[in-house]
Amino acid sequence: MKSPVKILLISISLTALLAAAPVKNDKVSLAIDGMGITDLIKLVAAATHRNIFIGEEIPGTISYAGNKPISKKDLFTILQSTLDSKGYTLIDMGGGYLSVVKTTDATQMNLPFMEKSDIPQMQTHIFTFHFSTAETMGAKIKHFTSKNSKITSSKESNSVIVTDFPENIATIEKAMKILDTRDETIANTTYVIPLKNADAKLLVTTLNTILAKMTLMPGQQPPSITSDDSTNSLIVITSDELFKSLEATIHELDHDRQQVYVRAKIIEISDNKSQEVGIKYGLSGGAVGSSGMFSFDSRLGDNSTPAINLGESLPLSMFSVPTIKAGIALGANISLLNSNGAANILSEPSILCIDNQESSIYVGKTESISSGVTQGVGTGITQNYTRQDIGLTLKIKPRLSNDNKVLLGVTAKLEDIQPNSIADRPSTTKREVLTSAIVNNGESVIIGGLIREKIDETNTKVPFFGDIPVFGNLFKNKATSRDKINLVIILTPYIIEKSGDLNTLRAQLTELDAIQERYIANITKNIEAKKELK
């Protein structure tokens, strides 16, 4: 280690050398070997004729091998590099002197703001971005800054505030010209997509679920999707690259959805009377299975029953022949039961459903039912009523498969007023069936299980004798009959491939109804002919 006396002598000789050295273009020759950092500060102050305040002794020495003259401004660069290695820096205090301060404190001081300085001191610069986000660029800028720099991002102005040395600021400025450019894979554009079939609000929910599971490339922002209900449009804000894949998904989801036309028959069938009709015509009036499905025997009469003639020229391309025959036979069953008093057709509604979307039918009325009384002050007693729906609610949710079949999800709920109830406080009953069935296009599904018991009392007497007191009871007869009334719902789905097929379907159904009427007329004619032969 060199002695302090030797170092001092070297410093004094170098100072004298610098002072006496011939100045050419404001340059000096410098060679240092083991000089203390504080002495180096004094040397730079003497060579540049600047006042430098040294608040505390800075430990350490420096050596510099200079082979060529350097400018006096470069002396500050050498001094700044030396101080920075020890955690210090040089700041222009603006009062005619420079000050040596700790680098960690310098970022809190009044540094030059976006302006050049005659010494390489720390300064503050604001970088504003046109294409990239401040958050993204702030992370990239970090690679070009010194360890004691300060970086602050401003999302509102999309800019980054950097406090660092001039050479680092200059490097960042050059990097920004390359990094802050429009990237077609991440730059956002607004797209408005009008939908033809799908509901915009529902599709937004579906797309956002898909986007939540999407893996994005570094720098890509997730798309923003909203809906405009008035125009049934999607508003998408995303990059061109992401929109290409998103557009294909939207196109697939916005397809022309198939529909299902459902014809319903709501019928009450008497168990006792249907058995009587079955004996007469040779058919089974109906039975309810454990699954809630109601079945009819479609075999009418014996071998002499006329065959179903569909007609050679009838254009029934939507249905298969077995399905048509089964439907006509079922319709004949219902018509015969109805004409003989065993069945009562309450309603025959039809509903057009969208694939995999629930639709509902309500058949009934609204009753006023007492909900209690209110005792008012000076107004007496007030009777309160509530309006309650009494009837049948039928909910249908069809789902189409690829083999011309329909999965029907059916919920049937029947609410009724019990007989012999108090007029203003009636008792109500509720019967509900929830079931599913897979049927072919044009095939009927029959739902039962909504049963109520009916009790009828019949009084008969012999004229005159039945009116005699006491003894008249011998000439009277009182009979009680019990009957079960099945509420049966028959649903027949017809697949509508496109909206134009609906008119064709209606025309074909009209033809089928005409065939069914002719078929029932033939059955009735045959049965009457048999009776005459007997």
Long-range contacts (C-beta under 8 A, 24 or more apart in sequence): 2-34, 7-34, 7-35, 7-36, 7-39, 7-61, 8-39, 10-34, 10-35, 11-35, 11-36, 11-39, 11-42, 11-43, 14-43, 15-42, 15-43, 15-46, 18-43, 18-46, 18-47, 19-46, 24-69, 25-71, 26-71, 26-72, 27-69, 27-70, 27-71, 27-72, 28-69, 28-70, 28-71, 28-72, 28-75, 29-66, 29-68, 29-69, 29-70, 30-64, 30-66, 30-70, 30-75, 30-78, 31-64, 31-65, 31-66, 32-62, 32-63, 32-64, 32-66, 33-63, 34-61, 34-62, 34-63, 35-61, 35-62, 35-63, 36-60, 36-61, 36-62, 37-61, 37-62, 37-82, 37-83, 37-86, 40-79, 40-82, 41-79, 41-100, 44-75, 44-76, 44-78, 44-79, 47-72, 47-75, 48-72, 48-75, 48-76, 50-97, 50-98, 51-96, 51-97, 51-98, 52-90, 52-97, 52-98, 52-99, 52-100, 53-93, 53-97, 53-98, 53-99, 53-100, 54-100, 55-99, 55-100, 55-101, 58-83, 58-86, 58-88, 58-100, 59-86, 60-86, 73-118, 73-119, 76-119, 76-120, 77-120, 80-119, 80-120, 80-121, 80-165, 84-146, 84-148, 89-121, 89-122, 89-148, 90-119, 90-121, 91-121, 91-122, 92-117, 92-119, 92-121, 103-148, 104-148, 106-148, 107-148, 107-149, 107-150, 107-163, 111-163, 116-166, 117-166, 120-165, 120-166, 120-167, 121-165, 121-166, 122-163, 122-164, 122-165, 123-163, 123-164, 123-165, 123-166, 123-169, 124-161, 124-162, 124-163, 125-161, 125-162, 125-163, 125-164, 125-169, 125-172, 126-159, 126-160, 126-161, 126-162, 127-159, 127-160, 127-162, 127-172, 127-173, 127-176, 128-157, 128-158, 128-159, 129-158, 129-159, 129-160, 129-176, 129-180, 130-180, 131-180, 131-181, 131-182, 131-183, 131-187, 132-179, 132-180, 133-158, 133-221, 134-158, 134-159, 134-160, 136-219, 137-176, 137-179, 137-180, 140-175, 140-179, 141-172, 141-175, 144-168, 144-171, 144-172, 144-175, 145-172, 183-219, 183-239, 184-239, 184-240, 184-241, 185-217, 185-219, 185-220, 185-239, 185-240, 185-241, 185-242, 186-217, 186-219, 186-220, 186-221, 186-239, 186-241, 187-239, 187-240, 188-221, 188-237, 188-238, 188-239, 189-237, 189-238, 189-239, 189-240, 189-243, 190-235, 190-236, 190-237, 191-234, 191-235, 191-236, 191-237, 191-238, 191-243, 191-247, 192-228, 192-233, 192-234, 192-235, 192-236, 193-233, 193-234, 193-235, 193-236, 193-247, 193-250, 194-231, 194-232, 194-233, 195-232, 195-233, 195-234, 195-250, 195-254, 196-254, 196-256, 197-254, 197-255, 197-256, 197-257, 198-253, 198-254, 198-257, 199-232, 200-227, 200-228, 200-229, 200-232, 200-233, 200-234, 201-227, 201-229, 203-227, 203-234, 203-250, 203-253, 203-254, 204-234, 206-253, 207-234, 207-246, 207-249, 207-250, 207-253, 210-249, 216-242, 256-498, 257-354, 257-355, 258-355, 258-400, 258-495, 258-496, 258-497, 258-498, 259-352, 259-353, 259-354, 259-355, 259-495, 259-496, 259-499, 259-502, 260-352, 260-353, 260-354, 260-355, 260-398, 260-400, 260-406, 260-493, 260-494, 260-495, 260-496, 261-350, 261-351, 261-352, 261-353, 261-493, 261-494, 261-496, 261-502, 261-505, 262-350, 262-351, 262-352, 262-353, 262-359, 262-396, 262-398, 262-408, 262-491, 262-492, 262-493, 262-494, 263-348, 263-350, 263-491, 263-492, 263-494, 263-509, 264-347, 264-348, 264-349, 264-350, 264-351, 264-361, 264-394, 264-489, 264-490, 264-491, 264-492, 265-334, 265-345, 265-347, 265-348, 265-488, 265-489, 265-490, 266-345, 266-346, 266-347, 266-348, 266-349, 266-363, 266-392, 266-394, 266-487, 266-488, 266-489, 267-334, 267-338, 267-343, 267-344, 267-345, 267-346, 267-487, 267-488, 267-489, 267-490, 268-343, 268-344, 268-346, 268-485, 268-486, 268-487, 268-488, 269-337, 269-342, 269-343, 269-344, 269-485, 269-486, 269-488, 270-341, 270-342, 270-343, 270-454, 270-483, 270-484, 270-485, 271-483, 271-484, 271-485, 271-486, 272-481, 272-483, 272-484, 273-337, 273-340, 273-341, 273-342, 273-483, 274-337, 274-342, 274-343, 276-340, 276-342, 277-336, 277-337, 277-340, 277-342, 280-340, 280-527, 281-336, 281-523, 281-527, 283-333, 283-336, 285-337, 285-342, 286-448, 286-486, 286-488, 288-448, 288-449, 288-451, 288-486, 291-435, 292-433, 292-435, 292-447, 292-448, 292-449, 293-435, 293-437, 293-445, 293-446, 293-447, 293-448, 294-446, 294-447, 294-448, 294-449, 294-486, 294-488, 295-446, 296-330, 296-333, 296-334, 296-446, 297-333, 298-326, 298-329, 298-330, 298-333, 299-329, 300-329, 300-332, 300-333, 300-336, 300-523, 301-523, 301-526, 301-527, 304-526, 304-530, 305-523, 305-526, 306-519, 306-522, 306-523, 306-526, 308-515, 308-519, 309-515, 310-515, 311-515, 314-511, 314-515, 315-508, 316-508, 316-511, 316-512, 318-441, 318-442, 318-494, 318-495, 318-501, 318-504, 318-505, 318-508, 319-441, 319-442, 319-508, 320-440, 320-442, 323-440, 323-441, 323-442, 323-443, 324-442, 324-512, 326-443, 326-444, 327-442, 327-443, 327-444, 327-492, 327-512, 328-512, 328-515, 328-516, 328-519, 330-444, 330-446, 330-490, 331-513, 331-516, 331-520, 332-516, 332-519, 332-520, 332-523, 334-490, 335-516, 335-520, 336-520, 336-523, 346-392, 347-392, 351-396, 352-496, 352-502, 353-396, 353-397, 353-398, 355-398, 355-399, 355-400, 356-397, 356-398, 356-399, 356-400, 357-397, 358-395, 358-396, 358-397, 358-409, 359-395, 359-396, 359-397, 360-393, 360-394, 360-395, 360-396, 361-392, 361-393, 361-394, 361-395, 361-396, 362-389, 362-391, 362-392, 362-393, 362-394, 363-391, 363-392, 363-394, 364-389, 364-390, 364-391, 364-392, 364-393, 364-415, 365-389, 365-390, 365-391, 366-390, 367-417, 367-426, 369-424, 369-425, 369-426, 369-428, 370-424, 370-425, 383-424, 385-424, 388-415, 388-428, 389-415, 390-415, 390-416, 390-417, 390-428, 391-415, 392-487, 394-489, 396-491, 398-493, 400-495, 401-438, 404-440, 404-441, 404-495, 405-438, 405-439, 405-440, 405-441, 406-438, 406-439, 406-440, 406-441, 406-493, 406-495, 407-436, 407-437, 407-438, 408-436, 408-437, 408-438, 408-439, 408-445, 408-491, 408-493, 409-436, 410-434, 410-435, 410-436, 410-437, 410-445, 410-447, 410-489, 410-491, 412-447, 412-450, 412-489, 414-450, 414-487, 416-452, 431-487, 439-493, 441-493, 441-494, 441-495, 442-492, 442-493, 442-494, 443-492, 443-493, 444-490, 444-491, 444-492, 445-490, 445-491, 445-492, 445-493, 446-488, 446-489, 446-490, 446-491, 447-488, 447-489, 447-490, 447-491, 448-486, 448-487, 448-488, 448-489, 450-486, 450-487, 450-488, 450-489, 451-484, 451-485, 451-486, 451-487, 452-484, 452-485, 452-487, 453-482, 453-483, 453-484, 453-485, 454-482, 454-483, 454-484, 454-485, 455-480, 455-481, 455-482, 455-483, 456-480, 456-481, 456-483
